[in-house]
């Protein structure tokens, strides 16, 4: 999905009777990469942070994050709860 599609998909998601889904933050991804790497497919996922025509993504293969064009395709994983850092 593009970044805009990912944001819309999470905001409009109703799953398991819940509708409070959102695109995760950079802090969320850092914690997931450190503590739950084995639970994620080794793909690149969109993050909620953006800057103009670019948005952040997190790569679960390399562990690196970076900006890319919002129109590029990446994976999306919607979450419901903020995590304590």
N, C-alpha and C positions, 0 to 999 in steps of 0.2 A: 504494500500500500504506500501511497505518498503520505507525507506527514499530515496534511489536512484530512485525508481519508482516515488515518489512524486516530486522530483526535475525535473526529465525528463518530467513528465506530465505537470508541470507548464511551463517549458521552451518551450515545443512544443504545448502548448494550443493556439488555435485560437478560440475566442468566441466573438460574437457581433462585428465581423470585426476587432478585436484587437488581437495582437500577442505579446504584451509586458508584459506577465504575469510572476510572480515569486513566490517562496515560501517565506512567510513572516518571518520577523525577530522577535527576542524576544521583542524588543521595540514595534513593531506593536501589538503583542499579549497582552502585558501589557495594552496598551491603549484600545484595544478592550474589554478586560475583565473588565476594570474599567468603560468604557463608553457605551458599546454596548452588554453587556452580553446577553440580551434578544433576540438579533438577531442571535445568534450562537446556533447550536445544542449542547447539553450537551455531548460532545465527547472529545477525546484526539486528538490533531492535531500536525503534524510535524512542526518544525521551521527550518529556514535556517542554523542555527549555528550547527557546527559539530566539533568533536574532534576524529580523528582516526576512529575507528570502531563504535563510538557512535555519536548520534545526539540528539538535544534537542526536547522535545515535550511539549505542553501546554495542561493541562487538564481543560476543561471548566466545569467540575463537581465540582472539589475541588479548582480550581484556582491556583493549584501548577504546577510548571514546573520542569523538570529534564531530565538528560541524560538517554537514553536507546539504546540498540543495533540497528544499522541501519537496520538490517534484520527483526526486529520486525514489526508488522503491526500497523499502526495508520491511522487516517484520514488525508486528505489533503484539504486545501482551498487556492487556488491560488489568488493572489491579483495583481493589476496593479500599484497602486500609493503608493509611500512612504508617510508616514504621518509626520506631524510636531509635535514634542514633545514639 
